[in-house]
């Protein structure tokens, strides 16, 4: 996402440098609380994310293997799989922090993406931000979504997007099946489809944003 990249969160390398200080004193156990993660486990996880981020930036997500990540992070493959489960899980972890910032923006950020603008404007801004995100990190997103059939639709990220789009449709007084239309709108923003439109059909980012805006305008009352 272009605006999101301008305010990018702390890098994994930066976090890695602070691990020792953060875990200098062990946390006191609390009754019923989850057991805190060991400092070496945190270091390993951040080292893996740092290595994966560097490899993806250099070669593209589709060309990076779990073996290469483990080697670059200097951890065993068992450690890598324990932390992330599989390649799909690793790719999702790379996106988690930026995803958190995006959700924060559309829940309580500045308009028109955040509250304060009409529902139709917010829907347009939401789709445009997703398209920007795919333009910058499409290969990583596609790798993260390449799980078992239906897994992407069950993921909490899709749930958050669906809840947001559903709420905006409700605020717009949309007169049809809101849940169905929310899924249809999100279907137009699936990474695989957008990458196909960009790379095979040779549609420009401006063209895709115009089509998204026209789709939203065809569905939502301009006064909402």
PyMOL CGO cylinders between C-alpha atoms (Angstrom):
from pymol import cmd
from pymol.cgo import CYLINDER

trace = [
    CYLINDER, 0.00, 0.00, 0.00, 1.50, 3.30, -0.99, 0.3, 1, 1, 1, 1, 1, 1,
    CYLINDER, 1.50, 3.30, -0.99, 0.36, 5.36, 1.97, 0.3, 1, 1, 1, 1, 1, 1,
    CYLINDER, 0.36, 5.36, 1.97, 1.09, 2.53, 4.32, 0.3, 1, 1, 1, 1, 1, 1,
    CYLINDER, 1.09, 2.53, 4.32, 4.61, 2.10, 2.97, 0.3, 1, 1, 1, 1, 1, 1,
    CYLINDER, 4.61, 2.10, 2.97, 5.26, 5.79, 3.73, 0.3, 1, 1, 1, 1, 1, 1,
    CYLINDER, 5.26, 5.79, 3.73, 4.70, 5.06, 7.40, 0.3, 1, 1, 1, 1, 1, 1,
    CYLINDER, 4.70, 5.06, 7.40, 6.16, 1.57, 7.43, 0.3, 1, 1, 1, 1, 1, 1,
    CYLINDER, 6.16, 1.57, 7.43, 6.54, -0.13, 10.83, 0.3, 1, 1, 1, 1, 1, 1,
    CYLINDER, 6.54, -0.13, 10.83, 9.83, -1.03, 12.45, 0.3, 1, 1, 1, 1, 1, 1,
    CYLINDER, 9.83, -1.03, 12.45, 11.80, -3.58, 10.46, 0.3, 1, 1, 1, 1, 1, 1,
    CYLINDER, 11.80, -3.58, 10.46, 12.40, -7.11, 11.65, 0.3, 1, 1, 1, 1, 1, 1,
    CYLINDER, 12.40, -7.11, 11.65, 16.10, -6.26, 11.91, 0.3, 1, 1, 1, 1, 1, 1,
    CYLINDER, 16.10, -6.26, 11.91, 15.26, -3.41, 14.26, 0.3, 1, 1, 1, 1, 1, 1,
    CYLINDER, 15.26, -3.41, 14.26, 13.18, -5.68, 16.44, 0.3, 1, 1, 1, 1, 1, 1,
    CYLINDER, 13.18, -5.68, 16.44, 15.92, -8.27, 16.46, 0.3, 1, 1, 1, 1, 1, 1,
    CYLINDER, 15.92, -8.27, 16.46, 18.35, -5.72, 17.85, 0.3, 1, 1, 1, 1, 1, 1,
    CYLINDER, 18.35, -5.72, 17.85, 16.04, -5.07, 20.81, 0.3, 1, 1, 1, 1, 1, 1,
    CYLINDER, 16.04, -5.07, 20.81, 15.29, -8.68, 21.75, 0.3, 1, 1, 1, 1, 1, 1,
    CYLINDER, 15.29, -8.68, 21.75, 18.02, -9.01, 24.37, 0.3, 1, 1, 1, 1, 1, 1,
    CYLINDER, 18.02, -9.01, 24.37, 16.87, -5.94, 26.27, 0.3, 1, 1, 1, 1, 1, 1,
    CYLINDER, 16.87, -5.94, 26.27, 13.22, -6.92, 26.08, 0.3, 1, 1, 1, 1, 1, 1,
    CYLINDER, 13.22, -6.92, 26.08, 13.88, -10.33, 27.55, 0.3, 1, 1, 1, 1, 1, 1,
    CYLINDER, 13.88, -10.33, 27.55, 16.64, -9.40, 30.03, 0.3, 1, 1, 1, 1, 1, 1,
    CYLINDER, 16.64, -9.40, 30.03, 14.33, -10.19, 32.96, 0.3, 1, 1, 1, 1, 1, 1,
    CYLINDER, 14.33, -10.19, 32.96, 12.00, -13.18, 32.77, 0.3, 1, 1, 1, 1, 1, 1,
    CYLINDER, 12.00, -13.18, 32.77, 8.31, -12.44, 33.13, 0.3, 1, 1, 1, 1, 1, 1,
    CYLINDER, 8.31, -12.44, 33.13, 6.73, -13.65, 36.36, 0.3, 1, 1, 1, 1, 1, 1,
    CYLINDER, 6.73, -13.65, 36.36, 4.28, -16.49, 35.75, 0.3, 1, 1, 1, 1, 1, 1,
    CYLINDER, 4.28, -16.49, 35.75, 0.62, -15.68, 36.37, 0.3, 1, 1, 1, 1, 1, 1,
    CYLINDER, 0.62, -15.68, 36.37, -2.10, -18.17, 37.20, 0.3, 1, 1, 1, 1, 1, 1,
    CYLINDER, -2.10, -18.17, 37.20, -3.98, -19.12, 34.05, 0.3, 1, 1, 1, 1, 1, 1,
    CYLINDER, -3.98, -19.12, 34.05, -1.73, -16.97, 31.81, 0.3, 1, 1, 1, 1, 1, 1,
    CYLINDER, -1.73, -16.97, 31.81, 0.01, -18.39, 28.74, 0.3, 1, 1, 1, 1, 1, 1,
    CYLINDER, 0.01, -18.39, 28.74, 3.63, -19.33, 29.24, 0.3, 1, 1, 1, 1, 1, 1,
    CYLINDER, 3.63, -19.33, 29.24, 5.92, -16.55, 27.93, 0.3, 1, 1, 1, 1, 1, 1,
    CYLINDER, 5.92, -16.55, 27.93, 7.99, -17.35, 24.87, 0.3, 1, 1, 1, 1, 1, 1,
    CYLINDER, 7.99, -17.35, 24.87, 11.68, -17.97, 25.56, 0.3, 1, 1, 1, 1, 1, 1,
    CYLINDER, 11.68, -17.97, 25.56, 14.15, -15.29, 24.44, 0.3, 1, 1, 1, 1, 1, 1,
    CYLINDER, 14.15, -15.29, 24.44, 15.94, -17.71, 22.10, 0.3, 1, 1, 1, 1, 1, 1,
    CYLINDER, 15.94, -17.71, 22.10, 12.63, -18.65, 20.48, 0.3, 1, 1, 1, 1, 1, 1,
    CYLINDER, 12.63, -18.65, 20.48, 11.84, -14.98, 19.92, 0.3, 1, 1, 1, 1, 1, 1,
    CYLINDER, 11.84, -14.98, 19.92, 15.29, -14.42, 18.43, 0.3, 1, 1, 1, 1, 1, 1,
    CYLINDER, 15.29, -14.42, 18.43, 14.84, -17.38, 16.10, 0.3, 1, 1, 1, 1, 1, 1,
    CYLINDER, 14.84, -17.38, 16.10, 11.43, -16.19, 14.95, 0.3, 1, 1, 1, 1, 1, 1,
    CYLINDER, 11.43, -16.19, 14.95, 12.66, -12.67, 14.20, 0.3, 1, 1, 1, 1, 1, 1,
    CYLINDER, 12.66, -12.67, 14.20, 15.77, -14.00, 12.47, 0.3, 1, 1, 1, 1, 1, 1,
    CYLINDER, 15.77, -14.00, 12.47, 13.56, -16.16, 10.25, 0.3, 1, 1, 1, 1, 1, 1,
    CYLINDER, 13.56, -16.16, 10.25, 11.30, -13.23, 9.37, 0.3, 1, 1, 1, 1, 1, 1,
    CYLINDER, 11.30, -13.23, 9.37, 14.29, -11.01, 8.64, 0.3, 1, 1, 1, 1, 1, 1,
    CYLINDER, 14.29, -11.01, 8.64, 15.84, -13.66, 6.37, 0.3, 1, 1, 1, 1, 1, 1,
    CYLINDER, 15.84, -13.66, 6.37, 12.56, -14.34, 4.57, 0.3, 1, 1, 1, 1, 1, 1,
    CYLINDER, 12.56, -14.34, 4.57, 11.91, -10.63, 4.04, 0.3, 1, 1, 1, 1, 1, 1,
    CYLINDER, 11.91, -10.63, 4.04, 15.39, -10.17, 2.51, 0.3, 1, 1, 1, 1, 1, 1,
    CYLINDER, 15.39, -10.17, 2.51, 15.04, -13.22, 0.23, 0.3, 1, 1, 1, 1, 1, 1,
    CYLINDER, 15.04, -13.22, 0.23, 11.58, -12.19, -0.97, 0.3, 1, 1, 1, 1, 1, 1,
    CYLINDER, 11.58, -12.19, -0.97, 12.75, -8.65, -1.68, 0.3, 1, 1, 1, 1, 1, 1,
    CYLINDER, 12.75, -8.65, -1.68, 15.69, -9.95, -3.69, 0.3, 1, 1, 1, 1, 1, 1,
    CYLINDER, 15.69, -9.95, -3.69, 14.12, -12.85, -5.61, 0.3, 1, 1, 1, 1, 1, 1,
    CYLINDER, 14.12, -12.85, -5.61, 10.34, -12.67, -5.28, 0.3, 1, 1, 1, 1, 1, 1,
    CYLINDER, 10.34, -12.67, -5.28, 8.09, -14.75, -3.02, 0.3, 1, 1, 1, 1, 1, 1,
    CYLINDER, 8.09, -14.75, -3.02, 7.48, -17.46, -5.63, 0.3, 1, 1, 1, 1, 1, 1,
    CYLINDER, 7.48, -17.46, -5.63, 11.19, -18.33, -5.84, 0.3, 1, 1, 1, 1, 1, 1,
    CYLINDER, 11.19, -18.33, -5.84, 11.93, -18.61, -2.11, 0.3, 1, 1, 1, 1, 1, 1,
    CYLINDER, 11.93, -18.61, -2.11, 11.95, -22.05, -0.48, 0.3, 1, 1, 1, 1, 1, 1,
    CYLINDER, 11.95, -22.05, -0.48, 11.75, -23.01, 3.18, 0.3, 1, 1, 1, 1, 1, 1,
    CYLINDER, 11.75, -23.01, 3.18, 15.21, -24.59, 2.91, 0.3, 1, 1, 1, 1, 1, 1,
    CYLINDER, 15.21, -24.59, 2.91, 16.68, -21.29, 1.75, 0.3, 1, 1, 1, 1, 1, 1,
    CYLINDER, 16.68, -21.29, 1.75, 15.00, -19.36, 4.56, 0.3, 1, 1, 1, 1, 1, 1,
    CYLINDER, 15.00, -19.36, 4.56, 16.23, -21.80, 7.22, 0.3, 1, 1, 1, 1, 1, 1,
    CYLINDER, 16.23, -21.80, 7.22, 19.76, -21.60, 5.82, 0.3, 1, 1, 1, 1, 1, 1,
    CYLINDER, 19.76, -21.60, 5.82, 19.76, -17.79, 5.65, 0.3, 1, 1, 1, 1, 1, 1,
    CYLINDER, 19.76, -17.79, 5.65, 18.36, -17.51, 9.20, 0.3, 1, 1, 1, 1, 1, 1,
    CYLINDER, 18.36, -17.51, 9.20, 20.84, -20.15, 10.45, 0.3, 1, 1, 1, 1, 1, 1,
    CYLINDER, 20.84, -20.15, 10.45, 18.13, -22.25, 12.07, 0.3, 1, 1, 1, 1, 1, 1,
    CYLINDER, 18.13, -22.25, 12.07, 17.06, -25.84, 11.53, 0.3, 1, 1, 1, 1, 1, 1,
    CYLINDER, 17.06, -25.84, 11.53, 14.10, -26.64, 9.30, 0.3, 1, 1, 1, 1, 1, 1,
    CYLINDER, 14.10, -26.64, 9.30, 12.33, -28.07, 12.34, 0.3, 1, 1, 1, 1, 1, 1,
    CYLINDER, 12.33, -28.07, 12.34, 12.56, -24.67, 14.05, 0.3, 1, 1, 1, 1, 1, 1,
    CYLINDER, 12.56, -24.67, 14.05, 11.21, -22.96, 10.95, 0.3, 1, 1, 1, 1, 1, 1,
    CYLINDER, 11.21, -22.96, 10.95, 8.22, -25.30, 10.67, 0.3, 1, 1, 1, 1, 1, 1,
    CYLINDER, 8.22, -25.30, 10.67, 7.49, -25.12, 14.42, 0.3, 1, 1, 1, 1, 1, 1,
    CYLINDER, 7.49, -25.12, 14.42, 7.18, -21.34, 14.24, 0.3, 1, 1, 1, 1, 1, 1,
    CYLINDER, 7.18, -21.34, 14.24, 5.21, -21.01, 10.99, 0.3, 1, 1, 1, 1, 1, 1,
    CYLINDER, 5.21, -21.01, 10.99, 3.75, -24.40, 10.08, 0.3, 1, 1, 1, 1, 1, 1,
    CYLINDER, 3.75, -24.40, 10.08, 4.39, -24.14, 6.34, 0.3, 1, 1, 1, 1, 1, 1,
    CYLINDER, 4.39, -24.14, 6.34, 5.44, -21.75, 3.60, 0.3, 1, 1, 1, 1, 1, 1,
    CYLINDER, 5.44, -21.75, 3.60, 1.98, -20.21, 3.49, 0.3, 1, 1, 1, 1, 1, 1,
    CYLINDER, 1.98, -20.21, 3.49, 2.18, -19.46, 7.22, 0.3, 1, 1, 1, 1, 1, 1,
    CYLINDER, 2.18, -19.46, 7.22, 5.59, -17.83, 6.80, 0.3, 1, 1, 1, 1, 1, 1,
    CYLINDER, 5.59, -17.83, 6.80, 4.33, -15.57, 4.03, 0.3, 1, 1, 1, 1, 1, 1,
    CYLINDER, 4.33, -15.57, 4.03, 1.36, -14.55, 6.17, 0.3, 1, 1, 1, 1, 1, 1,
    CYLINDER, 1.36, -14.55, 6.17, 3.67, -13.69, 9.04, 0.3, 1, 1, 1, 1, 1, 1,
    CYLINDER, 3.67, -13.69, 9.04, 5.62, -11.34, 6.76, 0.3, 1, 1, 1, 1, 1, 1,
    CYLINDER, 5.62, -11.34, 6.76, 2.38, -9.45, 6.10, 0.3, 1, 1, 1, 1, 1, 1,
    CYLINDER, 2.38, -9.45, 6.10, 0.99, -9.40, 9.64, 0.3, 1, 1, 1, 1, 1, 1,
    CYLINDER, 0.99, -9.40, 9.64, 2.37, -6.05, 10.82, 0.3, 1, 1, 1, 1, 1, 1,
    CYLINDER, 2.37, -6.05, 10.82, 1.43, -4.13, 7.70, 0.3, 1, 1, 1, 1, 1, 1,
    CYLINDER, 1.43, -4.13, 7.70, -1.98, -5.80, 7.81, 0.3, 1, 1, 1, 1, 1, 1,
    CYLINDER, -1.98, -5.80, 7.81, -2.43, -4.58, 11.39, 0.3, 1, 1, 1, 1, 1, 1,
    CYLINDER, -2.43, -4.58, 11.39, -1.67, -0.99, 10.29, 0.3, 1, 1, 1, 1, 1, 1,
    CYLINDER, -1.67, -0.99, 10.29, -4.13, -1.26, 7.39, 0.3, 1, 1, 1, 1, 1, 1,
    CYLINDER, -4.13, -1.26, 7.39, -6.93, -2.50, 9.64, 0.3, 1, 1, 1, 1, 1, 1,
    CYLINDER, -6.93, -2.50, 9.64, -6.18, 0.26, 12.15, 0.3, 1, 1, 1, 1, 1, 1,
    CYLINDER, -6.18, 0.26, 12.15, -6.46, 2.79, 9.31, 0.3, 1, 1, 1, 1, 1, 1,
    CYLINDER, -6.46, 2.79, 9.31, -9.84, 1.64, 8.02, 0.3, 1, 1, 1, 1, 1, 1,
    CYLINDER, -9.84, 1.64, 8.02, -11.28, 1.24, 11.54, 0.3, 1, 1, 1, 1, 1, 1,
    CYLINDER, -11.28, 1.24, 11.54, -10.17, 4.55, 13.06, 0.3, 1, 1, 1, 1, 1, 1,
    CYLINDER, -10.17, 4.55, 13.06, -7.76, 6.25, 10.65, 0.3, 1, 1, 1, 1, 1, 1,
    CYLINDER, -7.76, 6.25, 10.65, -8.15, 9.45, 8.61, 0.3, 1, 1, 1, 1, 1, 1,
    CYLINDER, -8.15, 9.45, 8.61, -10.85, 9.86, 5.99, 0.3, 1, 1, 1, 1, 1, 1,
    CYLINDER, -10.85, 9.86, 5.99, -11.81, 8.78, 3.42, 0.3, 1, 1, 1, 1, 1, 1,
    CYLINDER, -11.81, 8.78, 3.42, -10.51, 5.34, 4.43, 0.3, 1, 1, 1, 1, 1, 1,
    CYLINDER, -10.51, 5.34, 4.43, -11.41, 5.86, 8.09, 0.3, 1, 1, 1, 1, 1, 1,
    CYLINDER, -11.41, 5.86, 8.09, -14.59, 7.17, 9.75, 0.3, 1, 1, 1, 1, 1, 1,
    CYLINDER, -14.59, 7.17, 9.75, -16.08, 10.51, 8.79, 0.3, 1, 1, 1, 1, 1, 1,
    CYLINDER, -16.08, 10.51, 8.79, -16.56, 10.08, 5.04, 0.3, 1, 1, 1, 1, 1, 1,
    CYLINDER, -16.56, 10.08, 5.04, -19.73, 8.73, 3.36, 0.3, 1, 1, 1, 1, 1, 1,
    CYLINDER, -19.73, 8.73, 3.36, -19.91, 4.93, 3.12, 0.3, 1, 1, 1, 1, 1, 1,
    CYLINDER, -19.91, 4.93, 3.12, -19.48, 4.99, -0.67, 0.3, 1, 1, 1, 1, 1, 1,
    CYLINDER, -19.48, 4.99, -0.67, -16.25, 7.02, -0.43, 0.3, 1, 1, 1, 1, 1, 1,
    CYLINDER, -16.25, 7.02, -0.43, -14.91, 4.72, 2.26, 0.3, 1, 1, 1, 1, 1, 1,
    CYLINDER, -14.91, 4.72, 2.26, -15.62, 1.64, 0.14, 0.3, 1, 1, 1, 1, 1, 1,
    CYLINDER, -15.62, 1.64, 0.14, -13.78, 3.19, -2.80, 0.3, 1, 1, 1, 1, 1, 1,
    CYLINDER, -13.78, 3.19, -2.80, -10.82, 4.09, -0.58, 0.3, 1, 1, 1, 1, 1, 1,
    CYLINDER, -10.82, 4.09, -0.58, -10.74, 0.59, 0.91, 0.3, 1, 1, 1, 1, 1, 1,
    CYLINDER, -10.74, 0.59, 0.91, -10.52, -1.08, -2.49, 0.3, 1, 1, 1, 1, 1, 1,
    CYLINDER, -10.52, -1.08, -2.49, -7.93, 1.37, -3.76, 0.3, 1, 1, 1, 1, 1, 1,
    CYLINDER, -7.93, 1.37, -3.76, -5.72, 0.66, -0.73, 0.3, 1, 1, 1, 1, 1, 1,
    CYLINDER, -5.72, 0.66, -0.73, -5.97, -3.09, -1.31, 0.3, 1, 1, 1, 1, 1, 1,
    CYLINDER, -5.97, -3.09, -1.31, -5.03, -2.59, -4.96, 0.3, 1, 1, 1, 1, 1, 1,
    CYLINDER, -5.03, -2.59, -4.96, -2.01, -0.50, -3.91, 0.3, 1, 1, 1, 1, 1, 1,
    CYLINDER, -2.01, -0.50, -3.91, -1.00, -3.26, -1.51, 0.3, 1, 1, 1, 1, 1, 1,
    CYLINDER, -1.00, -3.26, -1.51, -1.18, -5.89, -4.26, 0.3, 1, 1, 1, 1, 1, 1,
    CYLINDER, -1.18, -5.89, -4.26, 0.81, -3.66, -6.61, 0.3, 1, 1, 1, 1, 1, 1,
    CYLINDER, 0.81, -3.66, -6.61, 3.68, -3.52, -4.09, 0.3, 1, 1, 1, 1, 1, 1,
    CYLINDER, 3.68, -3.52, -4.09, 3.55, -6.96, -2.47, 0.3, 1, 1, 1, 1, 1, 1,
    CYLINDER, 3.55, -6.96, -2.47, 1.42, -9.05, -4.80, 0.3, 1, 1, 1, 1, 1, 1,
    CYLINDER, 1.42, -9.05, -4.80, 3.78, -12.04, -4.92, 0.3, 1, 1, 1, 1, 1, 1,
    CYLINDER, 3.78, -12.04, -4.92, 3.95, -12.28, -1.12, 0.3, 1, 1, 1, 1, 1, 1,
    CYLINDER, 3.95, -12.28, -1.12, 0.19, -11.94, -0.83, 0.3, 1, 1, 1, 1, 1, 1,
    CYLINDER, 0.19, -11.94, -0.83, -0.38, -14.61, -3.47, 0.3, 1, 1, 1, 1, 1, 1,
    CYLINDER, -0.38, -14.61, -3.47, 1.98, -16.98, -1.64, 0.3, 1, 1, 1, 1, 1, 1,
    CYLINDER, 1.98, -16.98, -1.64, 0.20, -16.30, 1.66, 0.3, 1, 1, 1, 1, 1, 1,
    CYLINDER, 0.20, -16.30, 1.66, -3.20, -17.03, 0.07, 0.3, 1, 1, 1, 1, 1, 1,
    CYLINDER, -3.20, -17.03, 0.07, -2.05, -20.24, -1.62, 0.3, 1, 1, 1, 1, 1, 1,
    CYLINDER, -2.05, -20.24, -1.62, -3.33, -22.60, 1.06, 0.3, 1, 1, 1, 1, 1, 1,
    CYLINDER, -3.33, -22.60, 1.06, -5.95, -25.34, 1.17, 0.3, 1, 1, 1, 1, 1, 1,
    CYLINDER, -5.95, -25.34, 1.17, -9.25, -24.72, -0.68, 0.3, 1, 1, 1, 1, 1, 1,
    CYLINDER, -9.25, -24.72, -0.68, -11.36, -22.24, 1.26, 0.3, 1, 1, 1, 1, 1, 1,
    CYLINDER, -11.36, -22.24, 1.26, -8.58, -21.46, 3.75, 0.3, 1, 1, 1, 1, 1, 1,
    CYLINDER, -8.58, -21.46, 3.75, -8.31, -17.83, 2.65, 0.3, 1, 1, 1, 1, 1, 1,
    CYLINDER, -8.31, -17.83, 2.65, -12.05, -17.34, 3.20, 0.3, 1, 1, 1, 1, 1, 1,
    CYLINDER, -12.05, -17.34, 3.20, -11.82, -18.78, 6.71, 0.3, 1, 1, 1, 1, 1, 1,
    CYLINDER, -11.82, -18.78, 6.71, -8.85, -16.64, 7.68, 0.3, 1, 1, 1, 1, 1, 1,
    CYLINDER, -8.85, -16.64, 7.68, -9.38, -13.82, 10.19, 0.3, 1, 1, 1, 1, 1, 1,
    CYLINDER, -9.38, -13.82, 10.19, -8.08, -11.24, 7.69, 0.3, 1, 1, 1, 1, 1, 1,
    CYLINDER, -8.08, -11.24, 7.69, -10.89, -12.07, 5.26, 0.3, 1, 1, 1, 1, 1, 1,
    CYLINDER, -10.89, -12.07, 5.26, -13.30, -11.99, 8.21, 0.3, 1, 1, 1, 1, 1, 1,
    CYLINDER, -13.30, -11.99, 8.21, -12.16, -8.48, 9.13, 0.3, 1, 1, 1, 1, 1, 1,
    CYLINDER, -12.16, -8.48, 9.13, -12.47, -7.26, 5.56, 0.3, 1, 1, 1, 1, 1, 1,
    CYLINDER, -12.47, -7.26, 5.56, -15.91, -8.83, 5.18, 0.3, 1, 1, 1, 1, 1, 1,
    CYLINDER, -15.91, -8.83, 5.18, -17.14, -7.30, 8.43, 0.3, 1, 1, 1, 1, 1, 1,
    CYLINDER, -17.14, -7.30, 8.43, -15.90, -3.87, 7.35, 0.3, 1, 1, 1, 1, 1, 1,
    CYLINDER, -15.90, -3.87, 7.35, -17.44, -4.04, 3.85, 0.3, 1, 1, 1, 1, 1, 1,
    CYLINDER, -17.44, -4.04, 3.85, -20.69, -5.39, 5.31, 0.3, 1, 1, 1, 1, 1, 1,
    CYLINDER, -20.69, -5.39, 5.31, -20.86, -2.49, 7.77, 0.3, 1, 1, 1, 1, 1, 1,
    CYLINDER, -20.86, -2.49, 7.77, -20.32, 0.06, 5.02, 0.3, 1, 1, 1, 1, 1, 1,
    CYLINDER, -20.32, 0.06, 5.02, -23.02, -1.54, 2.88, 0.3, 1, 1, 1, 1, 1, 1,
    CYLINDER, -23.02, -1.54, 2.88, -25.40, -1.41, 5.85, 0.3, 1, 1, 1, 1, 1, 1,
    CYLINDER, -25.40, -1.41, 5.85, -24.59, 2.27, 6.37, 0.3, 1, 1, 1, 1, 1, 1,
    CYLINDER, -24.59, 2.27, 6.37, -25.27, 2.88, 2.69, 0.3, 1, 1, 1, 1, 1, 1,
    CYLINDER, -25.27, 2.88, 2.69, -28.77, 1.40, 3.05, 0.3, 1, 1, 1, 1, 1, 1,
    CYLINDER, -28.77, 1.40, 3.05, -27.99, -1.13, 0.34, 0.3, 1, 1, 1, 1, 1, 1,
    CYLINDER, -27.99, -1.13, 0.34, -31.20, -2.91, -0.60, 0.3, 1, 1, 1, 1, 1, 1,
    CYLINDER, -31.20, -2.91, -0.60, -30.06, -6.44, -1.44, 0.3, 1, 1, 1, 1, 1, 1,
    CYLINDER, -30.06, -6.44, -1.44, -28.32, -9.37, 0.22, 0.3, 1, 1, 1, 1, 1, 1,
    CYLINDER, -28.32, -9.37, 0.22, -25.50, -7.52, 1.96, 0.3, 1, 1, 1, 1, 1, 1,
    CYLINDER, -25.50, -7.52, 1.96, -23.46, -10.60, 2.84, 0.3, 1, 1, 1, 1, 1, 1,
    CYLINDER, -23.46, -10.60, 2.84, -23.47, -11.86, -0.73, 0.3, 1, 1, 1, 1, 1, 1,
    CYLINDER, -23.47, -11.86, -0.73, -22.52, -8.47, -2.20, 0.3, 1, 1, 1, 1, 1, 1,
    CYLINDER, -22.52, -8.47, -2.20, -19.73, -8.10, 0.37, 0.3, 1, 1, 1, 1, 1, 1,
    CYLINDER, -19.73, -8.10, 0.37, -18.25, -11.39, -0.87, 0.3, 1, 1, 1, 1, 1, 1,
    CYLINDER, -18.25, -11.39, -0.87, -18.67, -10.28, -4.51, 0.3, 1, 1, 1, 1, 1, 1,
    CYLINDER, -18.67, -10.28, -4.51, -16.87, -6.99, -3.85, 0.3, 1, 1, 1, 1, 1, 1,
    CYLINDER, -16.87, -6.99, -3.85, -14.02, -8.74, -2.03, 0.3, 1, 1, 1, 1, 1, 1,
    CYLINDER, -14.02, -8.74, -2.03, -13.83, -11.24, -4.89, 0.3, 1, 1, 1, 1, 1, 1,
    CYLINDER, -13.83, -11.24, -4.89, -12.84, -8.36, -7.17, 0.3, 1, 1, 1, 1, 1, 1,
    CYLINDER, -12.84, -8.36, -7.17, -9.84, -7.72, -4.88, 0.3, 1, 1, 1, 1, 1, 1,
    CYLINDER, -9.84, -7.72, -4.88, -8.43, -11.25, -4.73, 0.3, 1, 1, 1, 1, 1, 1,
    CYLINDER, -8.43, -11.25, -4.73, -4.67, -11.11, -5.27, 0.3, 1, 1, 1, 1, 1, 1,
    CYLINDER, -4.67, -11.11, -5.27, -4.57, -13.85, -7.93, 0.3, 1, 1, 1, 1, 1, 1,
    CYLINDER, -4.57, -13.85, -7.93, -7.23, -12.07, -10.00, 0.3, 1, 1, 1, 1, 1, 1,
    CYLINDER, -7.23, -12.07, -10.00, -5.61, -8.63, -9.69, 0.3, 1, 1, 1, 1, 1, 1,
    CYLINDER, -5.61, -8.63, -9.69, -2.18, -10.01, -10.65, 0.3, 1, 1, 1, 1, 1, 1,
    CYLINDER, -2.18, -10.01, -10.65, -3.77, -11.70, -13.69, 0.3, 1, 1, 1, 1, 1, 1,
    CYLINDER, -3.77, -11.70, -13.69, -5.40, -8.42, -14.68, 0.3, 1, 1, 1, 1, 1, 1,
    CYLINDER, -5.40, -8.42, -14.68, -2.11, -6.55, -14.29, 0.3, 1, 1, 1, 1, 1, 1,
    CYLINDER, -2.11, -6.55, -14.29, 0.29, -9.04, -15.85, 0.3, 1, 1, 1, 1, 1, 1,
    CYLINDER, 0.29, -9.04, -15.85, -1.76, -10.96, -18.40, 0.3, 1, 1, 1, 1, 1, 1,
    CYLINDER, -1.76, -10.96, -18.40, -4.57, -8.58, -19.36, 0.3, 1, 1, 1, 1, 1, 1,
    CYLINDER, -4.57, -8.58, -19.36, -2.18, -5.62, -18.97, 0.3, 1, 1, 1, 1, 1, 1,
    CYLINDER, -2.18, -5.62, -18.97, -4.64, -3.44, -17.11, 0.3, 1, 1, 1, 1, 1, 1,
    CYLINDER, -4.64, -3.44, -17.11, -2.99, -0.45, -15.45, 0.3, 1, 1, 1, 1, 1, 1,
    CYLINDER, -2.99, -0.45, -15.45, -3.34, 0.40, -11.72, 0.3, 1, 1, 1, 1, 1, 1,
    CYLINDER, -3.34, 0.40, -11.72, -5.32, 3.50, -12.75, 0.3, 1, 1, 1, 1, 1, 1,
    CYLINDER, -5.32, 3.50, -12.75, -7.68, 1.39, -14.85, 0.3, 1, 1, 1, 1, 1, 1,
    CYLINDER, -7.68, 1.39, -14.85, -8.23, -1.11, -12.03, 0.3, 1, 1, 1, 1, 1, 1,
    CYLINDER, -8.23, -1.11, -12.03, -9.00, 1.67, -9.58, 0.3, 1, 1, 1, 1, 1, 1,
    CYLINDER, -9.00, 1.67, -9.58, -11.44, 3.25, -12.04, 0.3, 1, 1, 1, 1, 1, 1,
    CYLINDER, -11.44, 3.25, -12.04, -13.22, -0.08, -12.51, 0.3, 1, 1, 1, 1, 1, 1,
    CYLINDER, -13.22, -0.08, -12.51, -13.41, -0.59, -8.75, 0.3, 1, 1, 1, 1, 1, 1,
    CYLINDER, -13.41, -0.59, -8.75, -14.85, 2.90, -8.27, 0.3, 1, 1, 1, 1, 1, 1,
    CYLINDER, -14.85, 2.90, -8.27, -17.44, 2.29, -11.00, 0.3, 1, 1, 1, 1, 1, 1,
    CYLINDER, -17.44, 2.29, -11.00, -18.43, -1.02, -9.39, 0.3, 1, 1, 1, 1, 1, 1,
    CYLINDER, -18.43, -1.02, -9.39, -18.95, 0.61, -5.99, 0.3, 1, 1, 1, 1, 1, 1,
    CYLINDER, -18.95, 0.61, -5.99, -20.82, 3.55, -7.50, 0.3, 1, 1, 1, 1, 1, 1,
    CYLINDER, -20.82, 3.55, -7.50, -23.16, 1.17, -9.34, 0.3, 1, 1, 1, 1, 1, 1,
    CYLINDER, -23.16, 1.17, -9.34, -24.09, -0.48, -6.04, 0.3, 1, 1, 1, 1, 1, 1,
    CYLINDER, -24.09, -0.48, -6.04, -24.10, 2.30, -3.46, 0.3, 1, 1, 1, 1, 1, 1,
    CYLINDER, -24.10, 2.30, -3.46, -26.31, 5.38, -3.26, 0.3, 1, 1, 1, 1, 1, 1,
    CYLINDER, -26.31, 5.38, -3.26, -24.23, 8.55, -3.79, 0.3, 1, 1, 1, 1, 1, 1,
    CYLINDER, -24.23, 8.55, -3.79, -25.86, 10.19, -0.75, 0.3, 1, 1, 1, 1, 1, 1,
    CYLINDER, -25.86, 10.19, -0.75, -24.72, 7.43, 1.63, 0.3, 1, 1, 1, 1, 1, 1,
]
cmd.load_cgo(trace, "trace")
